[in-house]
Amino acid sequence: MQSIIKKIIILFSFIFLTNLQAKDLDKVSLQLSWFNQFQFAGYYIAKEKGYYKDVGLDVNIKDFNFNIDVPSEVSKGNATFGIGRETLLLDRSEGKDVVSLYALFQASPLVLLTLKDSHINSIKDFENKKIMATPGDATEVSIKAMITSKNVDFYKLKFLKHTHNVMDLINKKTDIMSAYISKSPYELNKKNIKYNIFYPKDYGFDMYSDFLFTNSREIKNNEQLVIDFKNASLRGWAYAFSHINETAKLIYEKYNTQNLTIDELIFEAKKLKKLVYYDNNNLGYIKLDKVQRIFDLYNVMGLTKHQFNISDFVYNDKFNLFTKGEKSYIKNNKIVNVCVNKNQESIGILKDFLTLLANNSKLEFNIINKNSWAESIDFINQKKCDILLSSFKSNKLKKDYSFSNNYVDVPLVIATKHDVSFIDNIRTLKNKKIGVVNDENLINFLNKNYPSLNIQRVSSLDSGLSLVSKNRLFAQIDTITSISKKIQNKYLTKLKISGKLQKNLPLFFLINKNNYFLLNILNKSISYIDEYEKQKVLNKWVSIQYKKSFDYSLLGKIFLVFIVIIGILIYRQRLLNKVNEVLKYKVDEKTKELTQLNESLEKKVEEEVEKNREKDRLLSQQIKLAAMGEMLENIAHQWRQPLSIISTTASGVEIQKSADLLTDEELIKSMNIINETAQNLSKTIEDFKQFYEPNKKVVSFNTKDIYLKIVNSVNTKYNSLGIKIIGDIEEFVIEGLDNELIQVMINILNNAKDALVLNNEKTDKLIFIDVKKKKEKVVISIKDNAGGIKDEIIERIFEPYFTTKHKSQGTGIGLYMTREIISKHINGEITVKNKTYEYNEKIYKGAVFKIKL
């Protein structure tokens, strides 16, 4: 009896502990983006094999239906995690709170299919054909980019509602069908039907897809849970692709809502495995520059609504690798003061690396400029600074301070005048005066590694290079990042880089001995910076390359050969003179005959000259057209708004038509909008093709009409961004090139718009346009309240290729073109300055562009 009671107690204890353990599991949900299939096998495996339970998670895998918008579900918190395609970037651009954890497919499985017997064998054959796609497929950048890259108008395709039934392709109900390469080809193979695959990655558009994502609130409140779910899911995927048959059987028996066969699931698995490990062996790898490229394509096509930092879209879980003590230090010491010697020319590169370290560690770095190394040491001893920038480790310093790992090794180069030969051996500098900036770190490094150098201390790099240009120093040694920048900006015609030192200058941080938490944080953060990021920073700060000059012995040999050639030519000329004497007699005999033919010959000569002039004119025109083609690529962003209007209007018509809500009045109105916008696009293209044409037609136009035309062309986009345009237009008639003036003003307005969008202050976004007539001059003023342009760069904004924007937003040619049009074609001038002003009892500051005609 007692043994039975014991067994009952043990049984109840087991049940109680099991229930207690179940209660300890954190409940989370995963929203799928499609119906159950091998596409989600890793998540099924992680659930069935207990990988989620191993990390304390009870996961509810939520089935898909067409009424679910997965990004919205996760953004609103209705699902903890979700699966999304590359269009997830557009959701982030629209303001949805989505953060990607990994990208499963390194290339999207989405393709276009056509039948062989349809004779659609190239993208060029797509024109005016029927295509079956979901609305999501129609906006996939990979599909759209592939089609438009072959100069096929995406919007001339006849889009049909997708039935997701490959029989519609087989029965000719559609000519083209979007599909996953892992699904529809299986059915076509089974029926022995030959088909063509148009794969975006084969055209250079290898986009990520099937992002695992969550929202920022989940990361902030439950970061460890997010990391555990991510790692358990990747573990599930690794098992699924290593045990394809077993996984296919599991889906067939337990998750087979689509009634798929085992063979169908295995086919899908093998196709998807190729995409998961395409061009990469790391499961779920995300490369920031590839994500940026996807976003840039969306941006160029006018599909993005707002700009955002790509690094905020991709979750970085490196912070979790810090120990509890290190995390506590970061929490309690958010700002780290960095002392640097103001003579150090590597401050610029330091700032970029501090940005990378900040991303990895979540610390904030504050740079404090000091007059000398000794003063910096005093500050760190007084704990007014936490770290110093250093490049030299002495035994004395090692006693009192710790040193971080190198965060970068910067090449040291030698700058000389142009007449100095390439220096490939440091011994050639012996007994020559070499300038070095008065920086103890750099000088100690050079003295240790190159003791034979005759170092002359200079107050700054600029001072040293100036002395080299005046022959008071033979050369200046410094980092390639510093010297190349100075030469490019100031000494390009006087100095060059003539050599490189064998040893690079290591840059690291000096830290107090007792601050071991900070030391460990810095070393871990440095280790997380990959070589690609390091090289990217170095490339940013290197603007020129080494130059080699001839040495004079080689020049002498060349001169000797030249003398021999001249001698041969002189001898040949003497022979020709003798021949000429013989020929002269014969020429005289023929002179009379030639005189008789003179009139007809002159006419023929004139005809030939005219032909040559025509050839020259055509050649010149071809050169201009080539230049225009390149320029049109750089200003493609100016077409985005009209393209967006056409796309939005066409989509609206399609939606209204499918819902039987489209009236004739609405159709005519929409078609007028599309036609007018298309005409504006055509006119814009024509205007830029004629950019360098000297004979443009001068017309009379009304200032008020021009203003309204400009505002109407941008108002839709600007209203969506919350930007208000306020005009004060004095109405009068002027003569000039109206199209050029419109293009100039729109370009300036777009720059103001970009500045207002990037302004983080939550103030009204305003643009003021004033047109006045002053002393026979037309004065146009365009002013914003975006905070103005930095004083140190305002003088450079009209330079070609100079831009303050991110690479995805600007090329640096817009304002340069604006000035060229105004000065060379409108005979005017343009200036810019910052101005503080009052409007509606509020004080604003912004840039003012003033055009005088």
Helices and strands as residue ranges (DSSP letters): H 2-24, E 26-31, G 38-40, H 41-48, H 51-54, E 57-62, H 70-76, E 81-84, H 88-93, E 99-105, E 110-115, G 116-118, G 123-126, E 130-133, H 135-138, H 141-148, G 154-156, E 158-161, H 167-170, E 176-180, H 184-190, E 195-198, G 200-203, E 209-214, H 216-221, H 223-242, H 244-254, H 262-276, H 288-300, H 310-313, G 317-321, H 324-332, E 335-341, H 347-361, E 364-370, H 373-381, E 387-390, H 395-400, E 401-403, E 408-410, E 412-417, G 426-429, E 433-437, H 440-449, E 454-458, H 461-469, E 475-479, H 480-486, I 487-491, E 495-500, E 505-512, H 516-527, H 531-541, H 552-596, H 598-634, G 636-639, H 640-658, H 664-689, E 699-702, H 703-720, E 723-729, E 733-736, H 738-758, E 765-774, E 777-784, G 794-796, H 814-824, E 829-839, E 842-852
